[in-house]
Amino acid sequence: MERMADDLAVMQRTPLSEKHVEILRKHGEIVEFQSGQMVAEIGERMTQFYYILEGEIELLNPMTLERQMPQTLGPTQFTGEIAFLNGGAHSMPLRACQHCKVISLPRVKMLELMSTNPEMSDIVISVYSARRRRLWEAGESSLTLIGAEKSKELRSLEAFLSSNRIPYHGCELESEEAKQIFANCEKLKAEPIVFIANTESVLEPTPESVAKALGLDMAITKNEEVDLAIVGGGPAGVASAVYAGAEGLQAMVIESQAIGGQAGTSSRIENYMGFPTGISGGDLVWRGEIQALKFGTRFVFPRKVVSLERREDSRYTLTLNDGCEVTCKAIVIATGVQYRKLPIENLEKFEGDGIYYSATEGELRYCRNQEVAISGGGNSAGQAAMFLSRGVKHVHILVRGDSLADSMSDYLKSRIEAEQNISIHFNTQVTEILGEDSMTGLKLHNRKTDETQLVDTKAWFVMIGAVPNTSWLNGFVKVDDKGFILTGEAVGSDSPFQTSLPGSFAVGDIRSGSVTRVASAVGEGSVCISKVWQYVKDFEK
């Protein structure tokens, strides 16, 4: 299966050419670091690009400040990883282990050079992406989570970090590693905790606090204005971000939780063109995010749009949950859908602690070698069943009707039926959640036979259909009887994606009549930008 980037350990390294180095020399300056001098500290913004001419730079373990790996960065190599594109912060410290001479360029200038030198840009981004993959898979980061297995808040934070491919280091509260950390850090209490290693800065276990600490929470001024605001970071929104940036539009993506949206929770997508061995939804959209960043699109998360208004000058103003405002000439609404919640007692109590709405490596950690239940008969439920079946004891698929959904792909149906540790329970639904402090099982009812069955499980995945994420619009645009946004002919527009308001477009699952497939969402997000571009150009006249 394809991954988010190349494997740094085996990828063939292509150095920048002499032509590229000359460009760096022309626009940069020579800077020297003495042996033992810090090049980058934890939490320091990536404001400079360093190309190494002489000497070596080492990556340090954030806890011990000893060398993290045998390899160092030497001549013809450069510092940084993918966070550089969005102005993020260093999560691992760097130190000169020899006297170093480097070419230093401000981040903004380097991004300008990359935009006009595609070959140089390809080399830098390939290396940056591979480095992020290595950090992510190895859990190499100054951000440390201890005791997520005992904290619902930390598990929720883990889900946020995993969905956004943000590296973090985690260990169990009772592990020897955790005991050693607490013994060495007198400021830390032996309890579930989130902190920045070496600084012992304890963070609130929320996406907002972590995003701020890691430099992900991009500053927005009260009078921020862009050409295009894209609300929602799923496949449709990210596709719009890529094409908007490529067309020279100043665009901003605002996402409340995770870049990838609902598609980001898909563990394996096998019917997306160009990936014959499959790719996870999260990795697919992460690749799109990097493309959009390359073209200059900004990503702001976790931020939520709470209201929208159209001003007298025809611009739109979006108010965010922190009170900041973003003004734009056009807006693309790509907020997608969210899974329905069942009206069952104690559902909210166990959400994130036994009840989940996605099936990724994070959730699998807490139900490995156990029995699990999945409610739903569509593609999302099928993909989750296949993914979980490889790590759990048994998967129970609970379907309200007497067959799997017509929307489920045939290849998924065939695989599910062939798996020995997957059972399908038709005409069945959950009537009661068992357990007090933690979920211990589910009571099932077969409405056809009127039989009751108990399933011992600590994990229930709810994927039973979706409702549109339009509550923040408050009737601002016209919607159909199910709450999906009307576009095109239904509102008298010649654009299939324009809503009832000029300069406002809806793409992906949020749009009434859309085909709920990742490829369709990407197509809509891409195609709509031609109309957005024309609207913005006409607006400026």
C-alpha positions, 0 to 999 in steps of 0.5 A: 500500500502507498504511504504518505511519502517515500521511505527516507531509509531507502530513497535515492537522494538527489542533491540540489544541482550547482545551478540551484546552489548558485541561486541560493548563494545569490539570495542568501548569506553565509552563516557559520556555527561553531562546534556544539552550537545549537542550530535550532531549539525545540519550539523555535519557528522555522524561519530560516532555510540552511544549506550546508556547505561545510561541517555536520549538523546532528539531530538530538534526542529531545530528552537527553540532548544526545545524538538521536541517530548515527547519521548527520546532515553534511555538505550538499544537504539542508535542514528542515522538514515539511512544517517549514512550508507552513511556518511551523516550529522545530519539534526536535533540536539541531546542533552543529557537531563540527564547525559549519558553514551554511547558506541561510535564506529566510523562509519566505524567500526560499518559498519564492525561489521554490515557486519559480524553480520547480526542479529545486522545489521537487527535491526539497519537498521530497526530502521534507516529506520523507523526513516527516514520514520518518519522524511520524513512524518512529515517534520522534518528537519533543511532544510527549504523551504519557498514559493515553490508555488511561485518559479519554482526553489524551486519546482524543488528542492522539486521534488529532495528532494521528489524523494530521500526521503530526509526530509525537512520542507516546508511552503507557503510564505504567511503563518503565520509560514513563517511570524513568521520565517522571524520576528525571523530571521533578516538575512532572506528576506521575499521571496522564500528561502532555508535555514538551520534552527537555522544557518540561512545559506541560500542555492542556490535552487539547488540539488547540494547546498542542497546535499553538506549542508546535507552531501550527496555530497560524496567527490570524489578524482581526483584518485578515483578507484573502481571495478565497476562504475554503471551509473544510479540509477534506478531499474536496477542500484540499483539492480546491486548495491545490488548484486555487494556489496553482491559479495564483489565488491567495487562499486559506483553508480553515479546518476544525479538527483534522485535514482529511475530514471523514475520508481521513478515517479510511484505513485503505482506499483501493479504488482511487485512480493512481494507487493500484495497491491502495492508500489510506485516506489520511495519507492521500489527503496529506499528500494533497495538503503538501501540494497546496502548501507548495503553491502558497495556500495557508492551512489554519487548524484547529479553527472552527467557523461559527458564523458567516455574513455577506457585507455591503461590498459583497465580500464575505466575513467568517467569524472563527471560534476564537473571535478572529475574522477572515474576509474573502471575496469568494468562499468554498464550502467543503465541510462535508458530513458527520456520522449520525449519533444513535439515541442510546443511553450513555453514548456520549459518556463512552465516546472516545473511550469505547465508542469510535467514529473512525478506525485507524491505528490509534483506535486499533491500539486499544482493541487489539486481540479483542472482539469489536462491533461495527454498526453500518453497512456502507463503504466506511463500515466495510473498510473499517471491518477489513482493517480491524480484522487484521488485528482483532479477535473478531469483528461483528458487523451490525446492519439494520436491514437485511443486506449490506448497503447498495453503496458498498463496493463489490470488492469489499463485499466479497472480501468481508464475506471471505474473512473468517473472523468477520460476522455480519448480523442483519436486521440487528441493532444495539439497544444497550451499552453495558458497563459503568466506568468503562464499556464492557459489552453491547446488547443486540436485538434482531428485529426480525427474530426478536432475539437478544444477544450479548457481545463482550466488547470494549470497542464499538465503531458507529458508521451508520450514515451521515448528516451535513455539517451546515449548522454554522451556516444558519440558513445563509444559503438554500438547502434541500429537505435533508440539509444539503446545500443546493447548487446549480440549476436548483438555485438558478446558477449556470455553475453546478457548484455555486450556491444561492449566493454569488461567490459562494460555492459548495463541493463534496459531500455537503452538496445536494446530489453529490456522489459520496466518493473520494474521487468525486469530492476531489473532482468537484473541489478541483473543477469549481476553482475555474468559476471561483477564479473568474468570480474573483477576477471580475470582482477586482474590476 
